[in-house]
Amino acid sequence: MKIKNVEGLTTDQINKELQNGGKFVLYQYTISIIVLTFKRSSNIYFIRGGESAAAKGIPYSLISLFFGWWGIPWGPIYTIGSLFNNLGGGKDVTAEVLHSANQSGQVHQAA
């Protein structure tokens, strides 16, 4: 999975941001096609300390609002879950990213 918003940052800068409240998060989105419903995760986003994690999740919330609730029965259920997750600032995956980065020696940047 790719990490967005780390372009141009050194490892030291990322660590400093993490100490100042930065984190890595995933957002969810739901898409339904009548009886098929898909709940997916976004790429990982780096949120700097002081930035609004909920604001970064708005595009994924809009996708869910427009395309998620159509499927019966899981569409409304997954859509509400996606909205709850995104408006709450996304799923914090900082520990997992740091563990992976420590094993590989680097943070993978988005293209």
C-alpha positions as CSV (number, residue, x, y, z in Angstrom):
1,M,0.0,0.0,0.0
2,K,1.3,3.5,-0.8
3,I,1.7,6.3,1.6
4,K,0.5,9.8,0.6
5,N,1.7,13.2,1.9
6,V,5.2,12.1,2.7
7,E,6.7,13.4,-0.5
8,G,9.8,15.5,0.1
9,L,10.0,14.7,3.8
10,T,13.0,13.0,5.3
11,T,12.8,10.3,7.9
12,D,13.8,12.8,10.6
13,Q,11.1,15.2,9.6
14,I,8.5,12.4,9.6
15,N,9.7,11.4,13.1
16,K,9.5,15.0,14.3
17,E,5.9,15.3,13.0
18,L,5.0,12.0,14.7
19,Q,6.3,13.4,18.0
20,N,4.1,16.5,17.4
21,G,0.9,14.5,16.9
22,G,1.3,13.3,13.3
23,K,-0.1,9.9,12.4
24,F,-0.7,7.5,9.5
25,V,-4.4,6.8,8.7
26,L,-6.6,4.8,6.4
27,Y,-10.0,5.9,5.2
28,Q,-12.9,3.6,4.1
29,Y,-15.3,3.9,1.3
30,T,-18.3,1.9,0.3
31,I,-19.6,1.3,-3.2
32,S,-22.8,-0.7,-4.0
33,I,-24.3,-2.2,-7.1
34,I,-27.8,-3.3,-6.3
35,V,-27.0,-6.6,-4.4
36,L,-23.2,-6.3,-4.4
37,T,-21.6,-4.0,-1.8
38,F,-17.8,-3.4,-1.6
39,K,-16.1,-1.8,1.4
40,R,-12.6,-0.8,0.6
41,S,-9.7,1.2,2.2
42,S,-7.8,4.1,0.8
43,N,-4.1,4.4,0.5
44,I,-2.4,5.4,3.8
45,Y,-2.2,9.1,4.4
46,F,0.3,10.9,6.6
47,I,-1.4,13.5,8.7
48,R,0.8,16.1,10.2
49,G,0.3,17.3,13.8
50,G,-2.4,20.0,13.8
51,E,-3.9,18.9,10.5
52,S,-7.5,17.7,10.4
53,A,-7.6,14.0,9.7
54,A,-11.4,14.1,9.3
55,A,-11.1,16.7,6.5
56,K,-8.8,14.5,4.5
57,G,-11.5,11.7,4.7
58,I,-14.2,13.9,3.1
59,P,-13.7,12.6,-0.5
60,Y,-14.1,9.0,0.7
61,S,-17.2,9.9,2.8
62,L,-18.7,11.5,-0.3
63,I,-18.1,8.4,-2.4
64,S,-19.8,6.4,0.3
65,L,-22.8,8.8,0.5
66,F,-23.4,8.8,-3.2
67,F,-22.5,5.2,-4.1
68,G,-22.6,3.2,-0.9
69,W,-26.0,2.9,0.4
70,W,-27.7,1.4,-2.6
71,G,-26.9,-2.3,-1.9
72,I,-29.3,-4.3,0.2
73,P,-28.7,-5.2,3.0
74,W,-25.0,-4.3,3.5
75,G,-24.9,-1.0,1.6
76,P,-26.5,1.1,4.4
77,I,-24.6,-0.8,7.1
78,Y,-21.2,-0.4,5.5
79,T,-21.9,3.2,4.5
80,I,-22.7,4.2,8.0
81,G,-19.5,2.4,9.2
82,S,-17.4,4.2,6.6
83,L,-18.8,7.6,7.5
84,F,-18.3,6.9,11.2
85,N,-14.7,5.9,10.5
86,N,-13.9,8.8,8.2
87,L,-15.5,11.6,10.2
88,G,-13.7,10.2,13.3
89,G,-10.4,10.9,11.6
90,G,-9.8,7.5,9.9
91,K,-8.3,4.4,11.2
92,D,-4.9,5.1,12.8
93,V,-2.3,2.7,11.4
94,T,0.8,4.5,12.7
95,A,2.0,1.5,14.7
96,E,1.8,-0.8,11.7
97,V,3.5,1.6,9.4
98,L,6.4,2.2,11.8
99,H,6.8,-1.5,12.4
100,S,6.9,-2.1,8.6
101,A,9.3,0.8,8.1
102,N,11.6,-0.5,10.8
103,Q,11.8,-3.9,9.2
104,S,12.3,-2.6,5.6
105,G,14.3,0.5,6.5
106,Q,12.1,3.0,4.6
107,V,8.7,4.5,4.2
108,H,7.2,3.8,0.7
109,Q,6.0,7.0,-1.0
110,A,3.1,7.3,-3.3
111,A,3.8,7.7,-7.0
